[in-house]
Amino acid sequence: MPLPETLAASLSAEVADAQRRWRAPGLSVGVTRDGELTWSRHVGSARLDPPVAATDETQVMVGSITKTFTALLVMQQRDEGRLDLEDPLGTWLPESRHANLTVRRLLSHTSGLQREPVGRIWETLDAPDVTRLVEELEDAEQVLPPHLAFHYSNLAFALLGHVVERLAGRPWEEALRERILTPLGMNRTGLTPRDDHAYGYQVHPFAGTATREAQLELRATAPLGGLWSSVADMARYAAFLAQPDPAVLRRETLDEMCRPLVMIDVDGWRAGYGLGYELVRSGDRVYVGHRGAMPGFLSALRVSRTGGVGVFVVATKTAGGEAGPLATRLLDAALDALPRVLPAWVPERPQPDLDELLGAWWSEGEELVLEVREGELWMRVAAGTPLDETRFARESESTFRAIAGRERGERLELVRGSDGSLEKLYFATYAVTRTPKAFADLT
């Protein structure tokens, strides 16, 4: 469904303004809604001399958005039992002096490992092959203690790509294409662009002239930022983030990846990082995605998973543009203009085995309410907020397990009297009774 004309006009004006302010040779934007690319805009040129217009299929470098794909490959291996997030790097590189760094810390940029691979590859443009990457790892510094703070590490994701190759038994790109790109229909995404790809440029800050940037061969460091993609393909990826295909990754696993493990800005708490994904707060909304930068390209992906809307932005210049903030503003505008209409409520089916649990209970002086929603048992704090709610799954005749929300993972126990009637509950070992009781009354 196309965007309303007023919204499309507003987005077009902002994109055009950004292209001029940034002095970007080209700026492309796509908006995804409910699984479809519903709007796109291409300002400037994909190539200069002579000018060539960009389209939704024009390939651009997406830079560090690539890291999210590497993270997905890692989590697929985890779900299939081939690794654990607490596995140390030494499982695959036992002789390394960095062998104690865990997969989880590498994924979340909390390993403390230095930012870049050893050497000066952004000056020489000579990226290492896998043999050199592993050998030179021994010269890499541990610049911070593990999990002291967020510290971005391209090197960490190059190593995770190596782990994927070891586990999959084939090159990173082959695993990526088979496990993610092909199932999602991302046929314009890969490490080697087609002949009609966009060019990236360095724009002189004073003269305003544009110099074409060199095309990099990232070799073993490709898993940190080497992918080329298109507006159309990134729309397909944004749709996956909003509504994951279980054939690619379980929703529960993607939910896990999109929970913040560390704050990026410890003072403002506006940005965090999960397992391979950035999380950015805009008002009461939290968006997931990633930013990217490579010589000649600046990009950003922002997705509202609850709203089903995503925005991809890419500029064909090395520096001087703010792709992340632009993507956030465009996503804000789209969500403001496109409030999501929830499906109509329908009556629940009877569940006699839950009837005795439903209604008001009390614990620690607070009223708790047990109720059925869409066939599942929920608990809410009567005077609380949605953050205080819990969803349960039955574990046995006398127990439930909290599977989402407050006290996730804890057990809800049913206690019966000699006549079989339900007397009380225990939730995370706290007594839960039908009437308010002081702690003194429970002994």
Order of alpha helices (4+ residues) and beta strands (2+ residues): alpha-beta-beta-beta-alpha-alpha-alpha-alpha-alpha-alpha-beta-beta-beta-alpha-alpha-beta-beta-beta-beta-beta-beta-alpha-beta-beta-beta-beta-beta-beta-beta-beta-alpha
